[in-house]
């Protein structure tokens, strides 16, 4: 939330100008009138806050009090679209026409909404990359009238639905997805009137550079303000509703950031969430049963800081599945008044006093200094307060009032994508402190060096860019990086809502070189690298029009890879606030580099992606905090990269950090984060994941003591100088009768194991396209076959056949006894009587994906997406791939998930049971095939992995970060530590008492006391 300077509302009761919807300022305004001494008065205070906020006499200040002067923006006026704006006439069709016009003219773009009350009688869809911005002396309001037809029952009853690209005529509308960038809404309020219990103001399942800002939601008796959120929201204020926000995973499966906002008078909970990476900074909650609620039985990576809670009747926080390591909860500095229970769940936490502060609450997997798991625990530190605490004010610098904005077009810049605007922009910076950039492409050939007070403002980075001309001499040759935009040392600069591109043949170019001080702000900036194409290709591309359009196609410019220095370089004492920025230029040698600074810095949500060597570096840095920091590695852009490099640094916090590798990666990568010569590096809530079985093998490696964190999900790990050196631990003697032996190395990824009736072990190396047989007598891995593709997993069918599932949605057969070619297996449409199914029991995907396969549920996905569902498919086809002369088959069809990322198969006939482990769920199940072809399941253990085997003593072995062993009742028996991440297990040898372990580049084995089953 920005501290507004323009057109402030006046607190008529206190006689002072105030931004009434700032959490801290609401409290101040009411405190003048009420000095509560008893409990009922404190409760009354919260109620009066809500009534005062929503009274007609006083409204929140408009962030855009006048129309932004952007000629390319579409203006939603009555003459242009027939809008009523009176709260009576239905404006939904007119608003949809205006949104469609933005899409038809600029693709991504800006729709300006003048002040007024716009009644929406049905759902309005906002296409990707379009931002709706309200303007006027008061904010415009979208109104849902009393008892509006269609909003009384059912799911998906949205006033505004942020969708993906606009579909062709007659095609279904696709929900926003991991490819939906730059969408947003700002300075628009919502008013949901009585009689609409199913209504939700906004569906917002979007990706990067999307935002909801400066908005008030009067939800009343409706369901919620926002459902299925994405990216970030700030300065939003929700009154009423069953929930304020209700959500599941975001579309790109990474974090959501909520800042500087308030919730009051919800009937169930302010926030109801699961797996959204929910990050909550400076948010206030009052007058409700529950503030933060994880869905029952579900997990979440929830991080909150500087929260304020008042009159929370049941509990401040309600856990979901706290026993699963995928759930990580950290709440820091939560101030409470009249909150009788802070935590509801196992071992609930009662309030220590009427007024108190919880300095720190953590729940989840703790990691010791040596990198080993210390178990799941709930820890808290609280203290009583003598009186009620106050909300924490925002640290986001105030945006200058609009009457100070100087339009760069009126100062001589063209923004036409052809003219070199360098001279005009340099002159504008010299003359004016606050520069507004209307939509356009501003080409430059020299650095734009800002003054200490310079502010640069755009409206949408999808349509406003500063683009470096190719082969600019100022950025050529060798030497230190040269910034296209340079913020001076100690500056109080603000740069917002722009894209900065580095062009080609500019080897020293850095998008931004930032040396500004602690009161500066870099917000909503995109760094796509060499070119920027508008909306469509990774968010960039020409406007997408219906296929019936007669417009000539727009040809994408020739792309020639040319390295540049960096996307974003913070150096020489630079610091301040960095929010909602996206360094994703694949040609940059580094995405983000922070160096040589002890000026405090905070990163609020940053996605650093697709760089070839390392995504981000922190070298000689002190006093920085990173919230909702996310990295992503593509193939080839980033396939061999790691996420974060930390060197000679101190006092860094990484909170709710996500590190992701896309499904196209075929080779493992050992470490996500490398730490050298550093102290006080704290990691709160970590998630390392992929849609393939090849996420980073280790989350963190501390070079100083050799500690590596193999766990992919955890709540707390700290790197401190002087930590004890990590030492090897022996195998549990009760389970193993020997020591771990390295058999063979040199594989790209040894996985997909199976064993024949003689105990011979077979495995795959997918990236090399090879299938191996381990020859114990010769102690060698023999190549049985090579295929054109990536063999993922094997199944043995007696007497001598191997079936191999390949990533190319194919099944191959080969002899288990004689090396030779593998042959493709033809599909049989219907199952033969008495068929034995080889089903995956070591799966990467969630158990629900396995159930979809078995129950013939399918989905049509958005092109290039495997998460954005266009529509479901009932009774989807399944085919059968039989081993020769047998009744044993692999069943497949549709997407072929979860087969393509599985690591182990097991035979099933009706009524047979096996263990099944899921890496995504973090759970191991006991599953039984029913006569109806469905899998019944019960949870065996809250630890999942990629492979599971059992022995005759009933012990269960799970390959995850290490090999974890449990007895038949789920009691832990110990852990077998393996030098590399284990991915596949099989019991082999003539007596089946050798446990073979496929562990990335090597094959290992160890003798066990009981034989395998």
ZIKA-V562826 format. One record per backbone hydrogen bond with DSSP energy under -0.5 kcal/mol. NH is the residue of the N-H (numbers start at 1). CO is the residue of the C=O. Records with the same first field share a line. If there is no record, write none. Layout:
NH=CO / CO
This chain:
3=396
4=2
5=399
9=18
11=9 / 16
12=10
15=11
16=11
18=9
20=18
22=19
26=22
27=23
28=24
29=25
30=26
31=27
32=28
33=30
34=30
41=38
42=38
43=39
44=40
45=41
46=42
47=43
48=44
49=45
50=46
51=47
52=48
53=49
54=50
55=52
58=55
62=137
65=63
70=68
73=70
74=110
76=74 / 112
77=75
81=77
82=78
83=77
87=117
91=89 / 119
95=91
96=92
97=93
98=94
99=95
100=96
101=97
102=98
103=99
104=100
105=101
106=102
107=102 / 103
108=106
109=129
111=131
112=74 / 110
113=133
114=76 / 112
115=135
117=85
118=116 / 141
119=89 / 117
120=143
121=119
124=159
126=161
127=125
128=164
129=181
130=127
131=109
132=184
133=111 / 131
134=186
135=113
136=64
140=187
141=116
142=189
143=118 / 141
144=191
145=143
147=194
148=145
151=148
157=198
158=156
159=200
160=201
161=124
162=160 / 203
163=126 / 161
164=174
171=168
175=869
176=162
180=177
181=179
182=208
184=130
185=211
186=132
187=213
189=140
190=216
191=142
192=218
193=144 / 191
198=151
199=151 / 196
200=157
201=224
202=225
203=160
204=227 / 228
206=204
207=180
210=207
211=183
212=232
213=185
214=234
215=235
217=237
218=190 / 216
219=217 / 239
220=239
222=219
223=199
224=199
225=244
226=244
227=202
228=246
232=210 / 230
233=257
234=212
235=259
237=215
238=262
239=217
240=264
241=220
242=222 / 223
243=223
244=269 / 270
245=270
246=226
247=272
253=250
256=276 / 277
257=231
258=279
259=233
260=281
261=282
262=236
263=284
264=238
265=286 / 287
267=241
268=242
269=242
270=290
271=291
272=245
273=293
275=299
279=256
280=278 / 303
281=258 / 279
282=305
284=261
285=308
286=263
287=310
288=311
290=268
291=315
292=316
293=271
294=318
295=273
298=295
302=300 / 328
303=278 / 301
304=330
305=280
306=332
307=333
308=283
309=335
310=285
311=337
312=338
313=288 / 311
314=289
315=289
316=341
317=342
318=292
319=344
321=298
322=320
324=321
325=942
327=324
328=300 / 326
329=363
330=302
331=361
332=304
333=359
334=358
335=307 / 333
336=356
337=309
338=354
340=312
342=349
343=349
344=317
348=345
349=343
350=348
351=340
356=336
357=383
358=334
359=357 / 381
360=381
361=331
362=379
363=329
364=377
366=375
367=716
368=372
371=368
374=366
377=364
379=362 / 377
381=360
383=357
385=355
397=395
404=401
405=402
406=434
407=405
408=436
411=407
412=409
413=408
417=441
421=419 / 443
425=421
426=422
427=423
428=424
429=425
430=426
431=427
432=428
435=433 / 455
436=406
437=457
438=436
440=463
441=415
442=440 / 465
443=419 / 441
444=467
448=484
449=447
450=448 / 486
454=451
455=433
456=494
457=435
458=496
463=460
464=460
465=440
466=499
467=442 / 465
468=501
469=444
471=504
472=469
473=471
474=445
475=472
476=473
482=508
484=510
485=511
486=448
487=485 / 513
488=486
490=515
491=488
492=452
494=454
495=521
496=456
497=523
498=524
499=464
500=526
501=466
502=529
503=529 / 530
508=475
509=506
510=482
511=566
512=567
513=485
514=512 / 569
515=487 / 513
517=491
520=517
521=493
522=577
523=495
524=579
526=498
527=582
529=500
530=528
535=541
536=534
537=540
538=536
540=537
545=543
549=546
555=553
560=558
561=559
564=587
565=509
566=509
567=590
568=591
569=512
570=568 / 593
571=514 / 569
573=596
574=571
575=516
576=600
577=520
578=602
579=522
580=604 / 605
581=605
582=525
583=607
584=527 / 582
586=584
588=585
589=564
591=614 / 615
592=615
593=568
594=617
595=570
596=619
597=620
601=623
602=576
603=625
604=578 / 602
605=603 / 627
606=628
607=581
608=606 / 630
609=583 / 607
610=632
615=642
616=643
617=592
618=645
619=594
620=618 / 647
622=597
623=650 / 651
624=651
625=601
626=653
627=603 / 625
628=655
630=606
631=658
632=608
633=660
634=637
638=636
639=636
641=638
642=613
643=672
644=672
645=616
646=674
647=618
648=676
650=621
651=679
652=680
653=624
654=682
655=626 / 653
656=684
657=685
658=629
659=687
660=631
661=689
662=633
665=662
668=748
672=698
673=699
674=644
675=701
676=646
679=649
680=719
681=719
682=652 / 680
683=717
684=654 / 682
685=683 / 715
686=714
687=657
688=712
689=659
691=661
697=669
698=670
699=709
700=709
701=673
702=707
703=675 / 701
705=702
706=702
707=702
708=370
709=700
710=371 / 708
714=686
715=365
716=365
717=683
719=681
720=718
723=720
726=705
735=732
736=732
737=1007
738=1007
741=1005
743=741 / 1003
744=1003
746=1001
747=1001
750=1000
751=749 / 764
754=762
756=760
759=756
762=754
763=772
764=751
765=770
766=749
769=765 / 766
770=765
771=785
772=763
773=782
774=761
775=773 / 780
776=774
779=775
780=775
782=773 / 780
784=771 / 782
785=771
787=769
789=787
791=789
792=805
793=805
794=752
795=803
797=801
801=797
802=814
803=795
804=812
805=793
806=804 / 810
807=790
809=806
810=806
812=804
813=823
814=802
816=800
820=784
822=786
823=813
825=811
828=880
835=832
836=887
837=835 / 908
838=889
839=837 / 906
841=904
842=904
843=841 / 917
849=846
850=846
851=847
852=848
853=849
854=850
855=851
856=853
857=852
858=873
860=871
861=859
862=868
865=862
869=867
870=860
871=860
873=858
876=856 / 873
879=892
880=828
881=890
882=880
883=888
886=883
889=836
890=881
892=879
896=893
899=896
900=896
901=898
902=899
903=842
904=842
905=794
906=839
908=837
911=929
912=909
914=927
916=925
917=841
918=923
919=843
920=844
922=918
923=918
924=941
925=916
926=938
927=914 / 925
928=936
929=912
930=928 / 934
933=930
936=928 / 934
938=926
940=924
941=924
943=941
946=959
947=959
949=957
951=955
952=1011
954=951
956=966
957=949
958=964
959=947
960=958 / 962
963=976
964=958 / 962
965=974
966=956
967=971
970=967
973=965
974=965
976=963
977=975
983=998
984=998
986=996
988=986 / 994
989=759
992=989
994=988
995=993 / 1006
996=986 / 994
997=1004
998=984
999=997 / 1002
1002=999
1003=744
1004=997
1005=741
1006=995
1008=993
1009=735
1012=992
1013=950
